[in-house]
């Protein structure tokens, strides 16, 4: 049977590399948290909201009009984003404005978009 390009044809274990990686690999719970973080970003509606909030802080009403959705649906998605520390809010009288929670989130979102736009 012919090997695919994904199969390793060596029989040597690179123990020095294995030891180095074992010392640096995150704990299992941290890996699960990281996977959950990317799952939250994996929803197209939430990605649209993140895109809008990357450009400017916005209220629920503005997001609903922009994305042609109900305020309830936007609020639900914002709640998920807020629970995962991806967005924050500030009150101005009766108005609530949402924005990305910090520069880390902004950079991750923008780098992800940059990556998918790269020529393959």
C-alpha atoms as an extended CHARMM CRD file, in Angstrom:
* protein
*
       120  EXT
         1         1  UNK       CA              0.0000000000        0.0000000000        0.0000000000  PROA      1               0.0000000000
         2         2  UNK       CA              1.3290000000        3.4380000000       -0.9280000000  PROA      2               0.0000000000
         3         3  UNK       CA              1.8730000000        5.9310000000        1.8870000000  PROA      3               0.0000000000
         4         4  UNK       CA              0.2140000000        9.3110000000        1.7040000000  PROA      4               0.0000000000
         5         5  UNK       CA              2.2190000000       12.4750000000        2.2160000000  PROA      5               0.0000000000
         6         6  UNK       CA              0.7490000000       12.7280000000        5.7280000000  PROA      6               0.0000000000
         7         7  UNK       CA              2.3150000000        9.5300000000        6.9870000000  PROA      7               0.0000000000
         8         8  UNK       CA              5.7040000000        9.4870000000        8.6530000000  PROA      8               0.0000000000
         9         9  UNK       CA              8.1240000000        6.9900000000        7.1650000000  PROA      9               0.0000000000
        10        10  UNK       CA             10.6650000000        7.1460000000        9.9710000000  PROA      10              0.0000000000
        11        11  UNK       CA             11.0300000000        4.7510000000       12.8680000000  PROA      11              0.0000000000
        12        12  UNK       CA             13.0640000000        7.0810000000       15.0830000000  PROA      12              0.0000000000
        13        13  UNK       CA             11.4680000000        8.7890000000       18.0440000000  PROA      13              0.0000000000
        14        14  UNK       CA             12.8330000000       12.2930000000       18.5380000000  PROA      14              0.0000000000
        15        15  UNK       CA             12.8700000000       12.1590000000       22.3360000000  PROA      15              0.0000000000
        16        16  UNK       CA             14.5670000000       15.5590000000       22.7360000000  PROA      16              0.0000000000
        17        17  UNK       CA             11.7320000000       17.2280000000       20.8190000000  PROA      17              0.0000000000
        18        18  UNK       CA              9.0950000000       15.2150000000       22.6980000000  PROA      18              0.0000000000
        19        19  UNK       CA             10.5030000000       16.2560000000       26.0800000000  PROA      19              0.0000000000
        20        20  UNK       CA             10.6820000000       19.9050000000       25.0470000000  PROA      20              0.0000000000
        21        21  UNK       CA              7.0690000000       19.9120000000       23.8270000000  PROA      21              0.0000000000
        22        22  UNK       CA              5.7850000000       17.9560000000       26.8430000000  PROA      22              0.0000000000
        23        23  UNK       CA              7.1800000000       20.6580000000       29.1410000000  PROA      23              0.0000000000
        24        24  UNK       CA              5.4230000000       23.4270000000       27.2210000000  PROA      24              0.0000000000
        25        25  UNK       CA              2.0950000000       21.9260000000       26.2240000000  PROA      25              0.0000000000
        26        26  UNK       CA             -0.8020000000       23.5170000000       28.1510000000  PROA      26              0.0000000000
        27        27  UNK       CA             -2.8700000000       21.6570000000       30.7310000000  PROA      27              0.0000000000
        28        28  UNK       CA             -5.8580000000       19.6960000000       29.4150000000  PROA      28              0.0000000000
        29        29  UNK       CA             -8.3920000000       22.1440000000       30.9100000000  PROA      29              0.0000000000
        30        30  UNK       CA             -6.6570000000       25.0700000000       29.2350000000  PROA      30              0.0000000000
        31        31  UNK       CA             -6.7960000000       23.2810000000       25.8780000000  PROA      31              0.0000000000
        32        32  UNK       CA            -10.5450000000       22.6940000000       26.3550000000  PROA      32              0.0000000000
        33        33  UNK       CA            -11.0210000000       26.3860000000       27.2100000000  PROA      33              0.0000000000
        34        34  UNK       CA             -9.0960000000       27.3920000000       24.0850000000  PROA      34              0.0000000000
        35        35  UNK       CA            -11.2200000000       25.0940000000       21.9220000000  PROA      35              0.0000000000
        36        36  UNK       CA            -14.3930000000       26.5680000000       23.4710000000  PROA      36              0.0000000000
        37        37  UNK       CA            -13.0710000000       30.0730000000       22.7670000000  PROA      37              0.0000000000
        38        38  UNK       CA            -12.7570000000       29.2620000000       19.0720000000  PROA      38              0.0000000000
        39        39  UNK       CA            -16.1680000000       27.5590000000       19.0330000000  PROA      39              0.0000000000
        40        40  UNK       CA            -17.7250000000       30.8410000000       20.1550000000  PROA      40              0.0000000000
        41        41  UNK       CA            -16.0230000000       32.6170000000       17.2600000000  PROA      41              0.0000000000
        42        42  UNK       CA            -17.1580000000       29.8290000000       14.9220000000  PROA      42              0.0000000000
        43        43  UNK       CA            -20.7070000000       31.1280000000       14.5480000000  PROA      43              0.0000000000
        44        44  UNK       CA            -21.3050000000       33.3540000000       11.4920000000  PROA      44              0.0000000000
        45        45  UNK       CA            -23.7780000000       35.6320000000       13.2830000000  PROA      45              0.0000000000
        46        46  UNK       CA            -21.3400000000       36.2090000000       16.1130000000  PROA      46              0.0000000000
        47        47  UNK       CA            -18.5820000000       36.7770000000       13.5420000000  PROA      47              0.0000000000
        48        48  UNK       CA            -20.7110000000       39.4830000000       11.8960000000  PROA      48              0.0000000000
        49        49  UNK       CA            -21.2930000000       41.1220000000       15.2650000000  PROA      49              0.0000000000
        50        50  UNK       CA            -17.5720000000       40.9440000000       16.0310000000  PROA      50              0.0000000000
        51        51  UNK       CA            -16.8060000000       42.4750000000       12.6360000000  PROA      51              0.0000000000
        52        52  UNK       CA            -19.1620000000       45.3810000000       13.2860000000  PROA      52              0.0000000000
        53        53  UNK       CA            -17.8150000000       45.9280000000       16.8030000000  PROA      53              0.0000000000
        54        54  UNK       CA            -14.2580000000       45.7930000000       15.4940000000  PROA      54              0.0000000000
        55        55  UNK       CA            -15.1300000000       48.8890000000       13.4580000000  PROA      55              0.0000000000
        56        56  UNK       CA            -17.1670000000       50.7950000000       16.0450000000  PROA      56              0.0000000000
        57        57  UNK       CA            -19.0070000000       50.3570000000       19.3250000000  PROA      57              0.0000000000
        58        58  UNK       CA            -22.7030000000       49.8670000000       18.7390000000  PROA      58              0.0000000000
        59        59  UNK       CA            -25.9860000000       49.3750000000       20.5590000000  PROA      59              0.0000000000
        60        60  UNK       CA            -28.3030000000       46.3990000000       20.1280000000  PROA      60              0.0000000000
        61        61  UNK       CA            -30.7280000000       48.3910000000       17.9750000000  PROA      61              0.0000000000
        62        62  UNK       CA            -27.9950000000       49.4300000000       15.5350000000  PROA      62              0.0000000000
        63        63  UNK       CA            -26.6530000000       45.8810000000       15.3100000000  PROA      63              0.0000000000
        64        64  UNK       CA            -30.1660000000       44.5450000000       14.7050000000  PROA      64              0.0000000000
        65        65  UNK       CA            -30.7420000000       46.9640000000       11.8100000000  PROA      65              0.0000000000
        66        66  UNK       CA            -27.2550000000       46.3720000000       10.3800000000  PROA      66              0.0000000000
        67        67  UNK       CA            -27.6130000000       42.5890000000       10.4100000000  PROA      67              0.0000000000
        68        68  UNK       CA            -31.3620000000       42.5270000000        9.6450000000  PROA      68              0.0000000000
        69        69  UNK       CA            -32.1130000000       40.5780000000       12.8310000000  PROA      69              0.0000000000
        70        70  UNK       CA            -34.3350000000       41.0390000000       15.8480000000  PROA      70              0.0000000000
        71        71  UNK       CA            -33.0400000000       42.8290000000       18.9240000000  PROA      71              0.0000000000
        72        72  UNK       CA            -33.7270000000       39.6400000000       20.8700000000  PROA      72              0.0000000000
        73        73  UNK       CA            -31.5230000000       37.5560000000       18.5550000000  PROA      73              0.0000000000
        74        74  UNK       CA            -28.7140000000       40.1290000000       18.7520000000  PROA      74              0.0000000000
        75        75  UNK       CA            -29.0030000000       40.2980000000       22.5400000000  PROA      75              0.0000000000
        76        76  UNK       CA            -28.7520000000       36.5160000000       22.7530000000  PROA      76              0.0000000000
        77        77  UNK       CA            -25.5610000000       36.4840000000       20.6780000000  PROA      77              0.0000000000
        78        78  UNK       CA            -24.0870000000       39.4160000000       22.6130000000  PROA      78              0.0000000000
        79        79  UNK       CA            -24.7790000000       37.5410000000       25.8270000000  PROA      79              0.0000000000
        80        80  UNK       CA            -22.7340000000       34.5880000000       24.5670000000  PROA      80              0.0000000000
        81        81  UNK       CA            -19.9210000000       36.8920000000       23.4730000000  PROA      81              0.0000000000
        82        82  UNK       CA            -19.9950000000       38.6890000000       26.8270000000  PROA      82              0.0000000000
        83        83  UNK       CA            -19.9490000000       35.4090000000       28.8000000000  PROA      83              0.0000000000
        84        84  UNK       CA            -16.7950000000       34.4880000000       26.9130000000  PROA      84              0.0000000000
        85        85  UNK       CA            -15.1690000000       37.8690000000       27.5500000000  PROA      85              0.0000000000
        86        86  UNK       CA            -15.1320000000       38.8310000000       23.8740000000  PROA      86              0.0000000000
        87        87  UNK       CA            -17.2790000000       41.9460000000       24.2030000000  PROA      87              0.0000000000
        88        88  UNK       CA            -17.8760000000       44.4970000000       26.9130000000  PROA      88              0.0000000000
        89        89  UNK       CA            -20.5130000000       47.1570000000       27.3550000000  PROA      89              0.0000000000
        90        90  UNK       CA            -20.9220000000       50.6380000000       28.7460000000  PROA      90              0.0000000000
        91        91  UNK       CA            -24.0550000000       52.4970000000       29.7140000000  PROA      91              0.0000000000
        92        92  UNK       CA            -24.8750000000       55.9960000000       28.6030000000  PROA      92              0.0000000000
        93        93  UNK       CA            -28.1870000000       56.8890000000       30.2070000000  PROA      93              0.0000000000
        94        94  UNK       CA            -30.6550000000       54.2760000000       28.9810000000  PROA      94              0.0000000000
        95        95  UNK       CA            -28.4060000000       53.2920000000       26.0830000000  PROA      95              0.0000000000
        96        96  UNK       CA            -25.9860000000       50.3400000000       26.2460000000  PROA      96              0.0000000000
        97        97  UNK       CA            -23.0630000000       50.3150000000       23.8370000000  PROA      97              0.0000000000
        98        98  UNK       CA            -21.0550000000       47.1890000000       23.0510000000  PROA      98              0.0000000000
        99        99  UNK       CA            -17.4490000000       46.9440000000       21.9000000000  PROA      99              0.0000000000
       100       100  UNK       CA            -14.7420000000       44.3090000000       21.6750000000  PROA      100             0.0000000000
       101       101  UNK       CA            -13.4410000000       43.5780000000       25.1610000000  PROA      101             0.0000000000
       102       102  UNK       CA             -9.7730000000       44.3910000000       24.5180000000  PROA      102             0.0000000000
       103       103  UNK       CA             -6.9710000000       44.5780000000       21.9630000000  PROA      103             0.0000000000
       104       104  UNK       CA             -6.2900000000       40.8310000000       22.2790000000  PROA      104             0.0000000000
       105       105  UNK       CA             -9.7550000000       40.0660000000       20.9320000000  PROA      105             0.0000000000
       106       106  UNK       CA             -9.3560000000       42.6810000000       18.2050000000  PROA      106             0.0000000000
       107       107  UNK       CA             -5.9990000000       41.2220000000       17.1410000000  PROA      107             0.0000000000
       108       108  UNK       CA             -7.2350000000       37.6050000000       17.1700000000  PROA      108             0.0000000000
       109       109  UNK       CA            -10.2660000000       38.5160000000       15.0890000000  PROA      109             0.0000000000
       110       110  UNK       CA             -8.2890000000       40.6260000000       12.6090000000  PROA      110             0.0000000000
       111       111  UNK       CA             -5.4800000000       38.0450000000       12.3050000000  PROA      111             0.0000000000
       112       112  UNK       CA             -8.0370000000       35.3090000000       11.6740000000  PROA      112             0.0000000000
       113       113  UNK       CA             -9.5740000000       37.3520000000        8.8770000000  PROA      113             0.0000000000
       114       114  UNK       CA             -6.1420000000       38.1500000000        7.4790000000  PROA      114             0.0000000000
       115       115  UNK       CA             -5.3300000000       34.4400000000        7.4830000000  PROA      115             0.0000000000
       116       116  UNK       CA             -8.4320000000       33.3990000000        5.5570000000  PROA      116             0.0000000000
       117       117  UNK       CA             -7.8010000000       36.1420000000        2.9640000000  PROA      117             0.0000000000
       118       118  UNK       CA             -4.2380000000       34.9460000000        2.2500000000  PROA      118             0.0000000000
       119       119  UNK       CA             -3.6750000000       33.5250000000       -1.1850000000  PROA      119             0.0000000000
       120       120  UNK       CA             -3.3860000000       29.8010000000       -1.0010000000  PROA      120             0.0000000000
